């Protein structure tokens, strides 16, 4: 009863759930989206707010016109809405709007004044966006994982003790985009602060599924820096957020300079603007801010307690169904049925069937959208698959030569608050059909062409995409 009432409430607020997509058999079906970890669909409330705001659309700050005054007020208000949403102390912290989580982490990497002797501790389970920005700024040390792919917190303490004051930052994800594992961010914060370092949490995968309170700056469990994207929380209009201490960003000039970042400029010097303006160069994404603000208000109205209850039900229901399919291989703690402390993300493979082929069949023969590959988390995928150094090097050499034929990877299901058990049943039934056809000797590749330069199986049927959407 709860699922029907909650899901029906949420589904009424999602754009595109009734969209019909074409299939290989010339039929059509309602699209099922299990690719929410990449991007969620939009809430209607965000769309309507944006549509209404467009009548008042103008540039922000220093505009005397009435529309500019409204745009400025709304844009500034959303900064406060975001800060309140995550419990940030607005006197001590700044909320900076960027394009996405990737840009947020890169911005922070330039703002910390790191040097070759400094150390950033991160993990094997990170998205590339929380690994690559640190590599050319400091020495990067990786935390060990246990056999299920979860963080080894004992190793964190060990490395903090070993490297001491050289550790300038510990950078971890709030939840993995591969396994959905939720990291104990406040427990980690306490440990990190005990060693006089700081903590960044990449909250891109956590914030649509769990409430986040970064806590007061003097709290031992305070999250020093938080980064996330609106497009993963039902507001896909291109806004990202970085929250952190004002002192960090007042130490130097912005990483991007230009319009909006200054108080005064002469031919000889510059006086930088106050925060967050100094860090938001040029005309900002005002539309994205409006959408994010509307989404946050709606999420607060729904309440995360209901979201968590519903998504946990979907997660456990799906795992129970997948575990009954002998040919399906699950990874990490999920292979034993343990779905505790994770958001709704499940990676899997089907024995002897390439992950890209499984994804193609789900999409083109059942209208189910999933994601396959390495999910911008290559080291973590290598770890979960148990690849040897030799296998990793062979794969790396092939990819460098544009040969994706042996690219390792998984199939990923990821839930949103609007998904239902009925959609999961459709997924499971389709997987059963795929397995049965393989066991009967049917050539699953019959209707597909493999593109070795992308590693994807493309349908031989030519879909006319312009028929569905064209600029």
C-alpha positions as CSV (number, residue, x, y, z in Angstrom):
1,X,0.0,0.0,0.0
2,X,2.8,2.4,0.9
3,X,4.6,1.8,-2.4
4,X,1.5,2.4,-4.5
5,X,0.6,5.6,-2.7
6,X,4.2,7.0,-2.5
7,X,5.2,5.9,-6.0
8,X,2.0,7.3,-7.5
9,X,2.6,10.6,-5.8
10,X,6.2,10.9,-7.0
11,X,5.4,9.6,-10.5
12,X,2.9,12.4,-11.0
13,X,5.7,14.8,-10.5
14,X,8.2,13.3,-13.0
15,X,8.5,14.5,-16.6
16,X,8.6,11.9,-19.3
17,X,7.4,8.7,-17.6
18,X,4.8,8.1,-20.3
19,X,7.3,8.5,-23.1
20,X,7.0,5.7,-25.6
21,X,10.2,4.4,-27.2
22,X,10.6,2.2,-30.3
23,X,11.7,-1.5,-30.2
24,X,13.5,-3.8,-32.6
25,X,10.2,-5.6,-33.4
26,X,8.7,-2.3,-34.7
27,X,6.6,-1.9,-31.6
28,X,6.6,0.7,-28.9
29,X,6.8,0.5,-25.1
30,X,6.8,2.9,-22.2
31,X,10.4,3.7,-21.3
32,X,11.7,2.3,-18.0
33,X,14.6,4.3,-16.6
34,X,17.1,2.4,-14.4
35,X,19.9,4.8,-15.1
36,X,19.3,7.4,-12.4
37,X,22.8,7.3,-11.1
38,X,23.9,9.0,-14.3
39,X,21.1,11.6,-14.3
40,X,17.6,11.7,-12.9
41,X,14.6,12.9,-14.9
42,X,13.2,16.3,-14.0
43,X,10.5,17.2,-11.4
44,X,7.6,19.0,-12.9
45,X,7.8,21.6,-10.2
46,X,11.3,22.5,-11.4
47,X,10.1,22.8,-15.0
48,X,7.1,24.9,-14.1
49,X,9.2,27.2,-11.9
50,X,11.7,27.6,-14.7
51,X,8.9,28.2,-17.2
52,X,7.4,30.9,-15.0
53,X,10.7,32.5,-14.2
54,X,11.6,32.8,-17.9
55,X,9.1,35.7,-18.1
56,X,11.3,37.5,-15.6
57,X,14.6,36.2,-16.9
58,X,17.4,38.7,-16.9
59,X,21.1,38.9,-15.8
60,X,22.0,39.1,-12.2
61,X,23.8,41.7,-10.0
62,X,24.1,45.4,-10.7
63,X,21.2,45.5,-13.1
64,X,18.9,48.4,-12.4
65,X,16.0,47.0,-14.3
66,X,13.1,45.4,-12.4
67,X,13.7,41.9,-14.1
68,X,17.3,42.0,-13.2
69,X,16.4,42.8,-9.6
70,X,14.1,39.8,-9.4
71,X,16.7,37.5,-11.1
72,X,19.3,38.7,-8.6
73,X,17.1,38.1,-5.6
74,X,16.1,34.6,-6.8
75,X,19.7,33.6,-7.6
76,X,20.9,34.8,-4.2
77,X,18.0,33.2,-2.5
78,X,18.9,29.8,-3.9
79,X,22.4,30.0,-2.4
80,X,20.7,30.3,1.0
81,X,18.2,27.5,0.2
82,X,21.1,25.2,-0.6
83,X,23.1,26.2,2.5
84,X,20.0,25.5,4.7
85,X,19.4,22.2,2.9
86,X,22.7,20.8,4.0
87,X,22.9,22.7,7.4
88,X,25.8,25.0,6.4
89,X,26.8,27.9,8.7
90,X,26.4,30.8,6.3
91,X,28.7,33.1,8.3
92,X,31.6,30.7,8.0
93,X,31.0,28.9,4.8
94,X,30.3,29.9,1.2
95,X,28.1,28.2,-1.3
96,X,29.5,28.4,-4.9
97,X,27.5,27.5,-8.0
98,X,29.4,25.7,-10.8
99,X,28.4,23.4,-13.7
100,X,28.5,20.1,-11.9
101,X,30.4,18.0,-9.2
102,X,33.4,17.6,-11.5
103,X,33.9,21.3,-11.8
104,X,33.3,21.7,-8.1
105,X,36.1,19.3,-7.2
106,X,38.4,20.8,-9.7
107,X,37.7,24.3,-8.3
108,X,38.6,23.0,-4.9
109,X,41.8,21.4,-6.1
110,X,43.0,24.8,-7.4
111,X,41.9,26.6,-4.2
112,X,43.8,24.6,-1.6
113,X,47.3,25.7,-2.7
114,X,48.6,22.2,-2.7
115,X,52.2,21.4,-3.5
116,X,54.3,18.4,-4.4
117,X,55.1,17.6,-0.8
118,X,51.4,17.6,0.2
119,X,49.2,14.5,0.3
120,X,45.6,13.9,-0.7
121,X,44.1,10.7,0.6
122,X,41.3,9.3,-1.6
123,X,40.0,5.8,-2.4
124,X,39.8,3.2,-5.1
125,X,36.0,3.5,-5.1
126,X,35.9,7.1,-6.3
127,X,34.5,8.5,-9.5
128,X,37.4,9.7,-11.7
129,X,36.3,13.3,-10.8
130,X,37.5,12.7,-7.3
131,X,40.8,11.2,-8.4
132,X,42.1,13.0,-11.4
133,X,42.0,16.6,-10.2
134,X,44.3,15.7,-7.3
135,X,47.0,13.9,-9.3
136,X,48.8,17.0,-10.6
137,X,48.4,19.0,-7.4
138,X,49.8,16.7,-4.7
139,X,50.8,13.1,-4.0
140,X,47.7,10.9,-4.0
141,X,47.4,8.0,-1.6
142,X,44.6,5.4,-2.0
143,X,42.8,3.8,0.9
144,X,42.4,0.0,0.9
145,X,39.1,-1.7,0.5
146,X,37.8,-4.9,2.1
147,X,36.8,-8.0,0.1
148,X,33.3,-6.5,-0.5
149,X,34.7,-3.3,-1.9
150,X,33.9,-1.2,1.2
151,X,36.3,1.3,2.8
152,X,38.8,0.0,5.3
153,X,38.6,2.7,8.0
154,X,41.5,1.1,9.9
155,X,43.7,1.8,6.9
156,X,42.5,5.5,7.0
157,X,43.8,5.9,10.5
158,X,47.0,4.1,9.6
159,X,47.7,6.4,6.7
160,X,46.8,9.5,8.7
161,X,49.3,8.5,11.3
162,X,51.9,7.6,8.8
163,X,51.8,10.8,6.8
164,X,50.8,13.2,9.5
165,X,50.8,16.9,8.7
166,X,51.5,16.2,5.0
167,X,47.9,15.1,4.6
168,X,46.0,18.2,3.5
169,X,42.8,16.6,2.5
170,X,40.8,13.3,2.6
171,X,38.5,13.1,-0.4
172,X,35.8,10.4,-0.4
173,X,32.4,9.8,-2.0
174,X,29.3,9.9,0.1
175,X,28.0,7.0,-1.8
176,X,29.6,5.0,-4.6
177,X,28.2,5.3,-8.1
178,X,29.1,1.7,-8.8
179,X,28.0,-0.2,-5.7
180,X,25.8,2.4,-4.0
181,X,27.8,1.9,-0.8
182,X,27.2,4.7,1.7
183,X,30.4,5.8,3.5
184,X,30.1,6.8,7.2
185,X,31.0,10.4,6.4
186,X,30.6,11.8,9.9
187,X,32.6,9.0,11.4
188,X,35.3,9.6,8.9
189,X,35.2,13.4,9.5
190,X,35.9,12.8,13.2
191,X,38.9,10.6,12.4
192,X,40.2,13.1,9.8
193,X,39.9,16.1,12.2
194,X,41.7,14.1,15.0
195,X,44.7,14.3,12.7
196,X,44.2,18.0,11.8
197,X,43.3,17.4,8.2
198,X,40.1,18.3,6.2
199,X,37.4,16.2,4.5
200,X,35.8,16.6,1.1
201,X,32.7,14.6,0.4
202,X,31.6,14.0,-3.2
203,X,27.9,13.8,-2.5
204,X,26.7,13.5,-6.1
205,X,25.3,10.0,-5.5
206,X,24.3,10.5,-1.9
207,X,22.3,13.7,-2.0
208,X,19.2,12.5,-4.0
209,X,18.8,9.5,-1.6
210,X,19.7,10.7,1.9
211,X,19.5,13.9,3.9
212,X,22.9,15.5,4.5
213,X,23.8,17.7,7.4
214,X,27.4,19.0,7.2
215,X,27.2,20.1,10.9
216,X,28.6,23.3,12.4
217,X,32.3,24.1,11.7
218,X,33.3,23.4,15.3
219,X,31.7,20.0,15.4
220,X,34.3,17.2,15.1
221,X,32.0,15.5,12.6
222,X,31.7,18.6,10.4
223,X,32.1,18.0,6.6
224,X,34.6,20.7,5.5
225,X,33.8,20.6,1.8
226,X,30.7,19.2,0.0
227,X,30.2,18.9,-3.7
228,X,27.1,17.7,-5.7
229,X,25.2,18.1,-8.9
230,X,21.6,19.1,-9.5
231,X,21.2,16.8,-12.5
232,X,21.4,13.8,-10.2
233,X,18.6,15.1,-8.0
234,X,15.8,15.8,-10.4
235,X,16.9,19.3,-11.6
236,X,18.9,18.6,-14.9
237,X,19.6,22.1,-15.9
238,X,23.3,22.2,-15.4
239,X,24.1,23.4,-11.9
240,X,26.7,22.1,-9.5
241,X,27.5,23.1,-5.9
242,X,30.6,23.5,-3.9
243,X,30.3,24.4,-0.2
244,X,33.3,25.1,2.0
245,X,35.0,27.5,4.5
246,X,35.2,31.1,3.3
247,X,38.8,31.3,4.4
248,X,39.8,28.7,1.8
249,X,38.6,30.8,-1.1
250,X,39.7,34.2,0.2
251,X,43.4,33.2,0.2
252,X,43.9,33.9,-3.5
253,X,42.3,35.0,-6.7
254,X,39.7,32.8,-8.5
255,X,40.6,30.0,-10.8
256,X,38.5,31.7,-13.5
257,X,38.7,35.5,-13.6
258,X,36.6,38.0,-15.5
259,X,33.2,39.6,-15.3
260,X,31.4,39.4,-11.9
261,X,34.6,38.3,-10.0
262,X,35.8,41.8,-9.1
263,X,35.1,45.0,-7.2
264,X,37.5,47.1,-9.1
265,X,40.1,46.8,-11.9
266,X,42.8,49.2,-13.0
267,X,45.6,48.7,-15.5
268,X,47.8,47.7,-12.6
269,X,45.8,45.7,-10.1
270,X,42.5,44.1,-9.1
271,X,40.2,44.1,-6.1
272,X,38.3,40.8,-6.0
273,X,34.6,40.6,-5.2
274,X,33.1,39.1,-2.1
275,X,32.2,35.4,-2.0
276,X,30.6,33.6,-3.7
277,X,30.8,36.2,-6.6
278,X,34.6,35.9,-6.8
279,X,34.3,32.2,-7.6
280,X,31.3,32.5,-10.1
281,X,32.9,34.1,-13.1
282,X,30.8,35.4,-15.9
283,X,27.0,35.2,-16.3
284,X,25.9,32.3,-14.1
285,X,23.4,29.6,-14.8
286,X,20.4,31.4,-13.4
287,X,17.9,28.9,-14.8
288,X,19.8,26.0,-13.3
289,X,19.7,27.7,-9.9
290,X,15.9,28.2,-10.1
291,X,15.5,24.6,-10.9
292,X,17.7,23.5,-8.1
293,X,15.9,25.7,-5.6
294,X,12.5,24.4,-6.6
295,X,13.7,20.8,-6.4
296,X,15.2,21.2,-2.9
297,X,11.9,22.6,-1.7
298,X,10.0,19.7,-3.2
299,X,12.4,17.1,-1.7
300,X,12.0,18.7,1.7
301,X,8.2,18.6,1.3
302,X,8.3,14.9,0.4
303,X,10.6,14.1,3.2
304,X,13.7,11.8,2.9
305,X,12.2,9.3,5.3
306,X,9.7,8.2,2.7
307,X,12.2,8.3,-0.1
308,X,14.6,6.0,1.9
309,X,11.8,3.6,2.8
310,X,10.7,3.2,-0.8
311,X,14.1,3.0,-2.3
312,X,15.2,0.4,0.2
313,X,12.2,-1.7,-0.7
314,X,13.1,-1.5,-4.4
315,X,16.7,-2.4,-3.6
316,X,15.9,-5.5,-1.5
317,X,13.2,-6.6,-3.9
318,X,15.5,-6.5,-6.9
319,X,18.4,-8.2,-5.1
320,X,16.1,-11.0,-4.1
321,X,15.0,-11.5,-7.7
322,X,18.5,-11.3,-9.1
323,X,19.9,-13.8,-6.6
324,X,17.5,-16.4,-7.9
325,X,19.0,-16.2,-11.4
326,X,22.1,-18.5,-11.3
327,X,23.6,-16.9,-14.4
328,X,23.6,-13.4,-12.8
329,X,26.8,-12.5,-11.0
330,X,26.5,-9.9,-8.3
331,X,29.4,-8.0,-6.8
332,X,30.6,-7.0,-3.4
333,X,28.3,-7.4,-0.4
334,X,25.3,-7.8,-2.8
335,X,26.4,-11.3,-3.9
336,X,25.5,-12.5,-0.3
337,X,22.2,-10.6,-0.2
338,X,23.5,-7.9,2.1
339,X,22.0,-4.6,0.9
340,X,22.6,-2.6,4.1
341,X,24.1,0.9,4.1
342,X,23.7,1.6,0.4
343,X,21.6,3.6,-2.0
344,X,19.7,2.0,-4.9
345,X,22.6,0.9,-7.2
346,X,23.2,-2.7,-8.2
347,X,26.0,-3.8,-10.6
348,X,25.9,-7.2,-12.2
349,X,26.9,-9.3,-15.2
350,X,25.4,-12.3,-16.9
351,X,27.7,-15.2,-17.3
352,X,29.2,-15.4,-20.8
353,X,27.3,-12.4,-22.2
354,X,29.1,-9.1,-22.7
355,X,27.9,-6.3,-20.5
356,X,27.4,-4.1,-23.5
357,X,25.2,-6.7,-25.2
358,X,23.0,-7.1,-22.2
359,X,22.5,-3.4,-22.0
360,X,21.7,-3.2,-25.7
361,X,19.1,-5.9,-25.5
362,X,17.4,-4.4,-22.5
363,X,17.2,-1.1,-24.3
364,X,16.2,-2.1,-27.8
365,X,14.0,-5.1,-27.0
366,X,12.4,-4.1,-23.7
367,X,12.7,-0.3,-23.5
368,X,14.8,-0.5,-20.3
369,X,17.5,2.1,-19.8
370,X,20.5,0.9,-17.8
371,X,24.2,1.8,-18.0
372,X,27.1,-0.5,-18.7
373,X,30.9,-0.2,-18.7
374,X,33.1,1.3,-15.9
375,X,31.0,4.2,-14.9
376,X,33.9,6.6,-14.7
377,X,35.4,4.5,-11.9
378,X,37.9,2.3,-13.7
379,X,40.1,1.4,-10.6
380,X,37.0,0.3,-8.7
381,X,35.7,-1.8,-11.5
382,X,39.1,-3.5,-11.8
383,X,39.0,-4.3,-8.1
384,X,35.4,-5.6,-8.1
385,X,36.2,-7.8,-11.2
386,X,39.4,-9.1,-9.5
387,X,41.5,-8.2,-12.6
388,X,45.2,-8.9,-12.4
389,X,47.8,-6.3,-13.2
390,X,48.5,-8.1,-16.4
391,X,44.8,-8.1,-17.4
392,X,44.5,-4.4,-16.6
393,X,47.6,-3.5,-18.7
394,X,46.4,-5.6,-21.6
395,X,43.0,-3.7,-21.5
396,X,44.8,-0.4,-21.2
397,X,46.9,-1.0,-24.2
398,X,43.9,-2.1,-26.3
399,X,41.9,1.0,-25.3
400,X,44.8,3.3,-26.1
401,X,44.7,1.8,-29.6
402,X,40.9,2.4,-29.9
403,X,40.1,-1.3,-29.4
404,X,37.2,-1.6,-27.0
405,X,36.4,-5.2,-27.8
406,X,37.7,-6.5,-24.5
407,X,36.8,-3.5,-22.3
408,X,35.9,-4.7,-18.8
409,X,32.7,-3.6,-17.2
410,X,29.4,-4.3,-15.5
411,X,25.7,-3.6,-16.1
412,X,24.3,-1.1,-13.6
413,X,20.8,-0.7,-12.3
414,X,20.1,2.5,-10.4
415,X,16.8,3.5,-8.9
416,X,15.1,6.8,-8.4
417,X,12.4,7.6,-5.9
418,X,9.7,7.1,-8.6
419,X,10.6,3.6,-9.8
420,X,8.3,0.7,-8.9
421,X,8.4,-3.1,-8.3
422,X,6.3,-3.5,-11.5
423,X,9.2,-2.0,-13.5
424,X,11.6,-4.3,-11.7
425,X,9.5,-7.3,-12.6
426,X,9.7,-6.2,-16.3
427,X,13.5,-6.1,-15.9
428,X,13.7,-9.5,-14.3
429,X,11.5,-11.1,-16.9
430,X,13.6,-9.6,-19.7
431,X,16.8,-10.9,-18.1
432,X,15.2,-14.4,-17.8
433,X,14.4,-14.3,-21.5
434,X,18.0,-13.3,-22.4
435,X,19.4,-16.2,-20.3
436,X,16.9,-18.7,-21.8
437,X,17.7,-17.6,-25.3
438,X,21.4,-18.0,-24.7
439,X,21.0,-21.4,-23.2
440,X,18.9,-22.5,-26.2
441,X,21.8,-21.6,-28.5
442,X,20.2,-18.5,-30.0
443,X,22.7,-16.0,-31.3
444,X,22.1,-12.9,-29.1
445,X,24.2,-10.8,-31.5
446,X,22.0,-11.7,-34.5
447,X,20.3,-8.3,-34.6
448,X,23.3,-6.2,-33.4
449,X,26.6,-5.0,-34.8
450,X,29.6,-4.7,-32.5
451,X,31.5,-1.4,-32.8
452,X,35.0,-2.2,-31.5
453,X,35.9,1.5,-31.4
454,X,33.2,2.2,-28.8
455,X,32.7,-1.3,-27.3
456,X,28.9,-1.1,-27.8
457,X,26.5,-3.3,-29.6
458,X,24.3,-1.2,-31.9
459,X,21.0,-2.4,-33.3
460,X,21.0,-3.2,-37.0
461,X,17.6,-1.6,-37.2
462,X,18.0,2.0,-38.2
463,X,16.0,4.2,-35.7
464,X,15.1,7.6,-37.1
465,X,16.0,9.7,-34.1
466,X,14.9,12.9,-35.8
467,X,11.4,11.5,-35.8
468,X,11.3,11.6,-32.0
469,X,13.2,14.9,-31.4
470,X,14.7,17.5,-33.6
471,X,15.9,21.0,-33.1
